Amino acid sequence: MKRAGKYAVLGLAVAAAASVPRIGQAPAPAAALSPERSEICVTGAAPHAHDGAAHSQARVRQGARVAEPGSRVSARVAEQVERELDRQKITGKLLRATGDKKWIHVPVRFHVLHNGTKGKLTKKALKEQIKVLDAAYQGRKGGVDTRINFYLKQITWTKNKNWFKQPRRYEKAFKKKLRRGGDSTLNIYTADLGTELLGWASMPWDYKKNPVLDGLVIHHGSLPGGKIKDYDLGYTAVHEVGHWLGLYHTFGRNYPDQDGCAAGDLVGDTPSQKEPTEGCPKNAPDSCPAWGRDPIHNFMDYAHDKCMTEFTRGQAERMRNAWARYRP
Ligand SMILES: [Zn+2]
């Protein structure tokens, strides 16, 4: 399937790639955002009910024209986040990716929305999803071991055809009713996200302002053994959890006209990338002047599930650092 048109994926107009600190270097100053990008609006998204405060990142299928359901993220917040994370490096509160004995244990509460016939996931499927999360985050697919593990805490099943069929519209309602736990509890809602969108997630720094919206919404067909061709290995949850733990997309392009090479993910060891990857290319292109071929196997790109294998050490450190700061 060819991409049908431009699509926008909300992220942050983060610092230019050149200012991203490399491993072992001092952090770059956080205020590298150009003022004209101080507020980013996603285009192409259908109107929906929520106020957009907490959504930040999402995953769409190949060929999708929709934007993710977030609406606005201010550069002010992005800068603030980088300052806070940098401060941790200075004060030594950083959780390192390797050589750090501290495990992060994440309780997972699944909330299965269904209409009585569709979407009624089994406990077995949810357990499989946990296994996929553990394998991905513990480096068993090829990347680094982030020393983050997940365990099943609760499952709820809710029959509500509106919630199931229009999760963007009713997000606030079902989260208000179903969400449990504090800032370190991962609430995952499954529903019918339509034909283009695979999932979306809140970022860790959103929690304080809007705890009810914290968590992931993913397509019920994206779980391991699900019905969405090429996206049926459970890596939508892996990708969205990456956002939930503080990662941006590797392609760094946050709206249609933005230069993906200049925008970055603020991780030093992921090469810059101009566009999201489609499908599963044999060879990685080298789309940006900066070092390295496109990270087409990274969980924070958009390739098919079978193509995804890794988080980098820099990503692991960013997630662990964000955890220590926002979800301790
Ligand atoms: Zn995403």
Boltz pocket constraint, residues with backbone or C-beta under 6 A from the ligand:
constraints:
  - pocket:
      binder: B
      contacts: [[A, 57], [A, 58], [A, 59], [A, 239], [A, 240], [A, 243], [A, 249], [A, 300]]
      max_distance: 6.0
